[in-house]
Structure formats: structure tokens, C-alpha cells
Amino acid sequence: MRKLVPILLCMLLMVTACSSPSTTGSSAEPGKTSSPATAANATLKLMLNSADDVPAFNKIIEEFQKTNPTVKFEVNAVPGTDTFITALKAKYSSGDAPDLYTFQVGARTAEFANAGLLLDITDTPLLANIKKDDLKLVTYKGKVYAAPLNAQATGIYMNQEIFDKYGLKAPENFGEFLNVNKVLREKGIKYPMIVAGKDVGHVSQFDFQYLATVVVPNDPDYYKKMLKGELHFNSPVIRTMFERYGMLKEYVSPDALGVDADEAVKRLIKGDGAMLMNLNSLLPTIRRYGPDTKLTMVPSALQDKTEDRILNVGVTTGLHISSSSKYPEEAKKFIQFALTPAMGNVYSKEAKQLSTVVGVTDVYDDSLKTMLPWLNGNKKSPHADLVWIPGIKDIMKEVTQKWFLGEPLDSVINQWEEQHQRLMKANPSFVENFGKE
């Protein structure tokens, strides 16, 4: 078996990727496959979008090959969303598409399915251990085009040692969230809320969590309304989001814009601050600096009423099969094996992710134990941004950082809306097909 190792794209590939026309505009029939090759000595090319998945897939492949010794693997890990999508499109353009790849679901899966580049895996045995609700973001026009691999939950990391010291409990609504910050300040922690303002992905965590736990539950069709022009990114609902963020910003250190993700984690570990909003995927970084720090992760508390509190969790990554694969049956067989509870536990432990597989009971860190009742319950909301038109999420991150820096609210939300209008005009097929899947 070839061991998985992360690779950096060479300059030649980058030039090819940038100059090659995108294949996602193709009119090929979705799910159509090429003629399958013989299974003897099949070699599956697997492209991963995260180096963190390398140890997990090493072990899963090793176990798979015990009963499938003739199936070999060529695996590349290409970290970074922009780098990955550029490399993937270049491979499709050059006729060297991977048999399997892991990447974002939602709009990205729909984009490649619409271009006829993905294999239809609807009603196949490989989905037997996946919840039906988890198939929504990998479904396009009624067909399933990827197997959900992992889920990401957002919430509040609390330095539990600080909360225990002052006898405080986790906030359950926005009023309590503000109050616990106020109490911690009175106890001597001047800036209890930690924000990595230097990182656009971190400074916009409030946005992501507010949209998923407040906006979506109140109006599940909000984005459809935006595409129809009935709602906008400069509408009152977005203004309210920033106003609430502003109330919390009072408890954030003035130097936050110079704080990167690592420094934010260090401040949480040292107790310079007490709370940090982020994804469960931040845990490996946290444990690198504080392996024994007592932490608790809880669902965000941005809604007004405790009874309306909801966990933001959803499928973020899917395992896709290219319709051009020479070995579609071997690819499906591998996915079915990877999505067994035993391999789901391997993936969770080694990749430090929340597996989507039904029957997986392990969490990879004790700080997540408080999340288990929520993860197994029904009060959950998916990530709001995964259905957005490609490109607008990055705009949200940029304008949020500008607002955090001090740019007027009207200016940043108008920029957000203007860029959304531009992207809709540039991608009319996305607007036309939205909701038809």
C-alpha cells in the first residue's frame, strides 16, 4: 500500500490550473460514467482536501486492502480550499480526474454534478449508515452525488477552569451570554471574549453561527428569498446580526485585529480570556497548546429565548466519485467500507472530526462530551453558507473584518449586497437551478 503524504502543487500545475478553462460549465449528462475497466489490479486515485485526513485514510485503506488486496491507491492531499478547487478543475480539464475526492458539499457538489462530472450513487448500499437528513447537501435534482464524510459543529469554547473558579454556568441565550461576559469582567478578566481578528475565518465566526442558529430557524427560505430579490445582505436581519456582534465586541480585546488563530488559542489556554467561538475542527490546535486544559464546548447562545437554542452542525465534506472513473465499482466498495461504524470511529479518532456514520459513538476529545446530547438530538440547524452562491462566503469574511476594523456598518453590508448581485449576474444558472435539487 502506498502511504498517504500531503503534497504541494508544483508551479507547472498551478499555471495549468489557472490557464485551463473550467470544466464545470460542461453540459454533460450528470452521473454518466465511462466504460468500467477490469477490477484486477485496479488503482484508485484519491484526492483529499485536508492533510488532517491523511492518518485516517492511511488506516482505512490498510484495513480495506486486507480483503481487497488487488486494489491499490494513489493519494494526494492538497490542503486549502482555493488551491484544492483550482487543482481539481485542472485535473478534470486535463483528463486526469481523481477516481475519488473529498471536498465541500452543498453548492460545490451541485456545481460538479450539474457539469456531469460526478457519479450518481442514489439508493446504493454505501449510504446505508448515513442519516437521510445528512443527504440534503449532497443531493442535486433528486440524485445523490457524494457520501457525507464528516460534520462540523460550531459553538463556544469555554475555559472550564475559569467557569468553575467563579461558579458560572454556560450561557443558554444571548442575554446570558452578555451577562457572563459582564460578570467575568467584574471578576478581573477584562476581555473575556477572544476573537482572532487577524484571520477572516475566525473574525466572522459570529456571523456563521448567528446565521445558522437565528436566521435559518426563523426563516429557512431566507436565501431563496435573496436570490429572488425579496431579501438582501443589507436587509434589517443582517443589520441586526452586526448590531448584536457589536454588543459582544465590547468584551473583546482592542488588539484583536492583530491576533491570529494560534494567539487566540493561547489566550484561551492561559486564561487571558474565557470564551472563544469556533468550530470543533479547532480542537487539534487547542490541544497542541493546552493538552490538559479543562475545556467545554457548548452550542452558541445567540438567540433570545433558551427554548429556541439550537446546535449548528452539518455535513461539510463529502466523498465524491468521478463519473469518468475507470473503476466505479471499486470506488463504491471502498466508500461503503469507509462508512461502516468501525471505520467511522477510526476516522473520528485519527482525523479529529465528527463522523457522519450512524453507530459511531466516539468523540475525539472530552470537551465535546457536552455536545453529544445535542448531536444525537433533533434541535439542529445546518450551516447557512453551504447553499450560497460560490464566492459570497469569502465576501462575508472580508466585510466582517472591515467592520471589525471600524468601517461603518452601512458601508460593509452594502458591499456585501453589491458583490452578491455581481455574483448572481455572473452565474445565472446557479440562481435558476437553486432549490430544484
C-alpha positions in Angstrom: 0.0 0.0 0.0 1.3 3.5 -0.8 1.3 5.6 2.3 -0.5 8.9 2.1 1.6 12.0 2.2 0.5 15.6 1.7 1.8 17.2 -1.5 2.3 20.8 -2.6 1.3 21.6 -6.1 4.2 22.3 -8.4 4.3 25.6 -10.2 3.6 23.9 -13.5 0.3 22.5 -12.2 -0.6 25.9 -10.8 0.0 27.5 -14.2 -2.0 24.8 -16.0 -4.8 25.2 -13.4 -5.0 28.9 -13.9 -4.9 28.8 -17.6 -7.2 25.8 -18.3 -10.9 26.5 -18.9 -13.2 25.3 -16.1 -14.9 22.1 -16.9 -17.8 22.8 -14.6 -19.6 24.6 -17.3 -19.9 21.4 -19.3 -23.3 20.2 -20.4 -22.5 16.6 -19.9 -25.2 14.4 -18.5 -25.0 14.2 -14.7 -23.9 10.7 -13.4 -22.9 9.3 -16.8 -19.9 7.0 -16.4 -17.2 5.9 -18.8 -16.8 2.2 -19.6 -15.5 0.4 -16.4 -12.1 -1.2 -16.6 -11.2 -4.6 -15.2 -11.1 -4.8 -11.5 -7.8 -6.8 -11.5 -5.0 -4.6 -10.1 -7.3 -1.5 -10.0 -5.6 1.7 -8.9 -7.9 4.3 -7.4 -6.7 7.9 -7.4 -7.9 9.6 -4.2 -7.6 13.4 -3.8 -8.0 14.7 -0.2 -8.7 18.4 0.6 -7.2 18.2 4.0 -3.8 17.0 5.3 -5.5 16.2 8.6 -7.3 13.3 6.9 -4.1 11.6 5.9 -3.7 9.4 9.1 -7.3 8.3 9.0 -7.3 7.3 5.3 -4.0 5.5 5.8 -5.6 3.3 8.3 -8.9 2.8 6.4 -7.1 1.9 3.3 -4.8 -0.5 5.2 -7.9 -2.3 6.6 -9.7 -2.3 3.2 -6.8 -3.9 1.5 -6.8 -6.8 3.8 -9.9 -8.1 2.0 -9.2 -6.3 -1.3 -5.5 -6.8 -1.9 -5.7 -6.1 -5.7 -7.0 -2.5 -5.2 -4.2 0.0 -5.0 -4.3 3.7 -4.2 -2.6 6.8 -5.4 -3.4 9.5 -2.9 -2.7 13.2 -2.9 -3.6 15.7 -0.2 -4.0 19.3 -1.4 -4.8 21.5 1.6 -6.5 24.8 1.2 -9.9 25.4 -0.4 -8.8 27.7 -3.2 -5.7 25.6 -4.0 -7.8 22.4 -4.0 -10.6 23.6 -6.3 -8.0 25.0 -8.7 -6.1 21.7 -8.8 -9.3 19.7 -9.1 -10.6 21.7 -12.1 -7.2 21.4 -13.7 -7.3 17.6 -13.4 -10.7 17.4 -14.9 -9.6 19.7 -17.8 -6.5 17.6 -18.5 -8.4 14.3 -18.4 -6.6 13.2 -15.2 -9.5 13.4 -12.8 -9.3 11.5 -9.5 -11.5 8.5 -9.1 -12.4 9.8 -5.6 -12.1 13.1 -3.9 -13.1 14.8 -0.7 -14.4 18.3 -0.7 -17.1 20.7 0.4 -20.7 19.7 -0.1 -23.7 21.9 -1.0 -23.1 24.3 -3.8 -19.7 22.7 -4.8 -21.3 19.2 -5.1 -24.2 20.7 -7.1 -21.7 22.5 -9.4 -19.8 19.4 -10.3 -22.9 17.2 -10.5 -24.5 19.7 -12.9 -21.5 19.5 -15.1 -21.8 15.7 -15.3 -18.6 15.1 -13.5 -19.9 13.0 -10.6 -21.3 9.5 -10.3 -24.9 9.1 -9.2 -24.8 7.0 -6.0 -28.5 7.3 -5.2 -30.1 4.2 -3.4 -26.8 2.4 -3.3 -25.7 0.2 -0.3 -22.8 2.5 0.5 -25.3 5.0 2.0 -26.8 2.5 4.5 -25.1 4.0 7.5 -25.9 7.7 6.7 -28.9 9.6 8.1 -31.4 10.7 5.4 -31.2 14.3 6.7 -27.5 14.3 6.0 -28.0 13.7 2.3 -29.6 17.1 1.6 -26.3 18.8 0.8 -25.1 16.0 -1.4 -28.3 15.8 -3.4 -28.8 17.5 -6.7 -32.1 17.3 -8.7 -33.2 14.4 -6.6 -30.0 12.4 -7.1 -27.2 11.8 -4.5 -23.7 12.6 -5.8 -21.5 12.3 -2.7 -21.2 10.3 0.5 -21.3 12.6 3.6 -17.9 12.1 5.4 -17.8 14.5 8.3 -19.8 17.1 10.1 -18.7 20.3 11.7 -20.3 21.8 14.8 -19.9 25.4 15.9 -20.2 26.7 19.3 -18.5 28.4 22.3 -15.2 27.0 23.7 -15.1 27.8 27.5 -12.1 27.6 29.7 -13.9 25.4 32.2 -11.3 26.1 34.9 -12.3 29.8 34.9 -16.0 29.0 34.9 -15.5 26.5 37.8 -13.4 29.0 39.8 -16.2 31.6 39.7 -19.1 29.2 39.9 -20.5 30.2 36.5 -22.5 28.1 34.1 -22.6 28.1 30.3 -24.9 30.8 28.8 -28.1 29.5 27.2 -29.4 32.6 25.5 -27.9 35.9 24.2 -28.8 37.8 27.4 -27.0 35.3 29.5 -24.1 35.4 27.0 -23.7 39.1 27.6 -24.2 38.8 31.3 -21.5 36.1 31.8 -19.0 38.4 30.0 -20.0 41.2 32.3 -19.6 39.0 35.4 -16.2 37.8 34.2 -15.0 41.4 33.7 -16.1 42.2 37.2 -14.1 39.2 38.4 -11.0 40.7 36.8 -10.9 39.2 33.3 -11.1 42.5 31.4 -11.7 40.9 28.0 -13.3 37.5 28.5 -14.3 37.1 24.8 -11.5 36.1 22.5 -11.6 36.9 18.7 -8.8 36.2 16.2 -9.4 39.3 14.2 -6.4 38.9 12.0 -8.0 35.8 10.5 -11.0 36.4 8.3 -12.4 33.0 9.0 -12.2 33.5 12.8 -13.4 37.1 13.0 -16.6 36.0 11.1 -17.4 33.1 13.4 -20.2 35.2 15.0 -21.8 35.7 11.5 -21.7 32.0 10.7 -23.2 31.0 14.0 -25.8 33.7 14.0 -27.0 32.9 10.5 -27.3 29.2 11.3 -28.9 29.4 14.7 -31.0 32.5 14.5 -31.7 33.4 10.8 -32.2 29.9 9.4 -34.5 28.7 12.1 -36.6 31.8 11.8 -36.7 31.7 8.0 -35.5 28.5 6.3 -36.1 30.1 2.9 -34.1 33.3 3.6 -31.5 32.6 0.9 -34.1 31.6 -1.7 -35.6 35.0 -1.0 -32.3 36.7 -1.5 -31.9 35.1 -4.9 -35.4 36.3 -5.8 -34.6 39.8 -4.6 -37.1 39.6 -1.7 -34.3 39.8 0.9 -30.8 41.2 0.8 -27.5 41.2 2.6 -28.1 44.7 3.6 -31.6 44.0 4.9 -32.6 44.5 8.6 -31.9 40.9 9.5 -28.2 41.3 8.6 -28.0 44.7 10.2 -29.3 43.1 13.5 -26.6 40.4 13.3 -23.9 43.0 13.2 -25.5 45.1 16.0 -25.5 42.0 18.2 -21.9 41.3 17.3 -21.2 44.9 18.3 -22.7 44.3 21.8 -20.3 41.4 22.3 -17.4 43.3 20.8 -17.3 45.4 24.0 -15.8 42.4 25.7 -13.1 41.7 23.1 -9.6 43.0 23.5 -8.8 46.1 21.4 -5.8 44.4 19.9 -8.0 41.6 18.4 -7.2 42.6 14.8 -3.5 41.7 15.5 -4.5 38.3 17.0 -4.2 35.2 14.8 -5.8 31.9 15.5 -2.8 30.5 17.4 -2.6 33.5 19.6 -6.3 33.3 20.3 -6.0 29.7 21.4 -3.0 30.6 23.6 -5.1 33.3 25.3 -7.9 30.8 26.0 -5.4 28.3 27.4 -3.6 30.8 29.6 -6.9 32.2 30.9 -6.3 35.7 29.5 -9.8 35.3 28.1 -12.5 32.7 28.9 -14.5 32.1 25.7 -13.9 31.6 22.0 -16.4 31.0 19.3 -15.3 28.5 16.6 -15.7 25.1 15.0 -14.9 21.7 16.6 -12.1 21.4 14.0 -10.1 24.0 16.0 -9.6 21.4 18.8 -6.3 19.9 17.4 -4.8 23.4 17.5 -6.1 23.9 21.0 -4.7 20.6 22.2 -1.3 21.4 20.7 -1.0 24.3 23.1 -3.1 23.0 26.0 -3.2 19.2 26.0 -4.5 19.0 29.6 -6.5 22.3 29.8 -10.1 21.6 31.0 -12.4 22.9 28.3 -16.0 22.6 27.5 -17.6 23.2 24.1 -21.3 24.2 24.1 -23.8 25.3 21.4 -23.8 29.0 20.7 -26.3 31.1 22.6 -27.2 33.9 20.2 -31.0 33.6 20.3 -33.3 35.5 22.7 -35.0 32.6 24.4 -33.4 29.5 25.9 -36.1 27.2 24.4 -35.1 28.4 20.9 -31.5 27.4 21.4 -30.2 25.1 18.6 -27.0 23.4 17.6 -25.4 24.5 14.4 -24.0 21.3 12.9 -24.0 19.9 9.4 -22.2 17.9 6.8 -19.3 19.9 5.4 -17.3 17.3 3.5 -18.3 14.6 1.1 -16.5 11.7 -0.6 -17.2 12.0 -4.4 -16.7 9.6 -7.2 -15.9 11.0 -10.6 -18.2 9.8 -13.4 -15.1 9.3 -15.5 -13.6 6.7 -13.1 -12.3 3.5 -14.7 -13.2 1.6 -11.5 -16.6 2.9 -10.3 -17.5 -0.4 -8.5 -14.2 -0.5 -6.6 -14.7 3.2 -5.7 -18.2 2.5 -4.4 -16.9 -0.6 -2.5 -14.3 1.5 -0.8 -16.7 4.2 0.3 -19.1 1.6 1.7 -16.3 0.1 3.7 -15.1 3.6 4.9 -18.7 4.4 6.1 -19.0 1.4 8.4 -19.2 2.2 12.2 -15.8 0.7 12.8 -14.1 2.8 10.2 -16.2 5.8 11.2 -14.6 5.5 14.7 -11.2 5.3 13.0 -11.9 8.4 11.0 -13.2 10.3 14.0 -10.2 9.5 16.1 -7.5 9.9 13.5 -8.8 12.9 11.6 -10.1 14.6 14.7 -13.5 15.1 13.1 -17.2 14.3 13.8 -18.1 11.3 11.7 -21.5 11.3 9.9 -21.8 7.5 10.2 -24.7 6.1 12.2 -23.3 3.9 15.0 -20.1 5.9 15.7 -20.1 6.6 19.4 -16.6 8.1 20.0 -15.8 11.7 20.3 -12.1 12.5 19.9 -11.9 15.0 22.8 -13.5 15.1 26.3 -14.5 18.7 25.7 -17.1 17.5 23.2 -19.0 15.2 25.6 -21.4 18.1 26.4 -22.2 18.2 22.7 -23.3 14.6 22.5 -26.9 15.1 23.6 -27.2 17.9 21.0 -25.5 15.9 18.3 -27.9 13.0 18.9 -31.0 15.2 19.3 -33.3 16.9 16.9 -32.6 20.6 17.7 -30.0 21.1 15.0 -29.5 23.5 12.1 -27.2 23.1 9.1 -24.5 25.6 8.1 -26.2 28.5 6.4 -23.4 29.3 4.0 -23.1 26.0 2.2 -26.0 26.7 0.0 -24.7 30.2 -1.0 -23.5 31.0 -4.5 -19.7 30.3 -4.7 -17.7 33.3 -3.8 -20.1 35.1 -1.4 -18.8 33.4 1.7 -15.4 35.0 1.2 -17.0 38.4 0.7 -18.8 38.0 4.1 -15.5 37.3 5.8 -13.8 40.3 4.2 -16.6 42.8 5.0 -16.9 41.5 8.6 -13.2 42.1 9.1 -13.6 45.6 7.7 -16.5 46.3 10.1 -14.4 44.9 13.0 -11.7 47.4 11.9 -14.1 50.3 12.2 -15.6 50.7 8.7 -19.3 51.9 9.0 -22.0 49.2 9.1 -23.9 50.7 6.1 -20.7 50.6 4.0 -19.9 46.9 4.7 -23.4 45.5 4.3 -23.8 47.4 1.1 -20.6 46.0 -0.2 -21.8 42.5 0.7 -25.0 43.0 -1.2 -23.3 44.6 -4.2 -20.9 41.7 -4.5 -23.8 39.2 -4.2 -25.6 40.9 -7.1 -22.4 40.7 -9.1 -22.0 37.0 -8.5 -25.7 36.3 -9.3 -25.3 38.1 -12.7 -22.1 36.1 -13.4 -23.7 32.8 -12.5 -27.3 32.8 -13.7 -27.5 29.0 -13.8 -26.9 28.8 -10.1 -29.8 31.2 -9.5 -32.1 29.4 -11.9 -31.4 26.0 -10.5 -31.4 26.8 -6.8 -33.9 24.8 -4.9 -34.6 22.4 -7.8 -32.3 19.8 -6.4 
